[in-house]
């Protein structure tokens, strides 16, 4: 029974801490652009140079 006296306030404190973190993220604009990050992850920012990887594609690699 004494464990509940510690666990209930600890759970309430952690829940309040999570709520405050969520409200802070909401206020600071973390959820403004939900689609932008997914498009930036799959967008090619640089195209690889074909000469850089394999100078002579006819010649087998060692």
N, C-alpha and C positions, 0 to 999 in steps of 0.2 A: 504494500500500500504506500510505503514511503517513496517507492520508485515513481509512482504517479505524481507525487508532489514535485518531483524534478522534471519529469518528462512533459507534463502538460505546459508549464511555463516555457520550457525550452522549445517545444513545438510552436507555441504561439509567437515566441520571439523570432524564430527562424521564418515563420510565415510572414510576419510583419517586415522582416528584413528583405525577403523576396519581393513583397509588394512594393516596398520603397525602391528597390533596385529597378523593378519594372516601370514604376512611375518616373524615375529619373531617366531611364532609357527612352521612354515615350516623350518626355519633355525636351530631351536633347536632340531629337530628330533621328533616332536610330531606325525607325520604321517608316521613314518617308518614302524611300525608293525601294520597294520590294522586288521589282523586276530587274533593276539595273545590275545588281550583283550577279544574278544568274546569267545575264547576257554577257557580262564582262568575263565570266569564267570560261565561256565557250568561244568567245571572240578571238580571232587570230590577230594579235597585235604586231607580230613580226613574222614574215614569211622566211623559211629557211633558204639559204643560198644553195642551189643544187651543186655548184662546183666545190663547195666547202666539204660536204660529206664524202663524196666519191669522185675524185678527179678524173678517173677513166672508168666508166661503167662496164666497158668490154673486158677489162683486165680483172681476173678473180682476185679476191682479197686473200691475204696470207693468214 
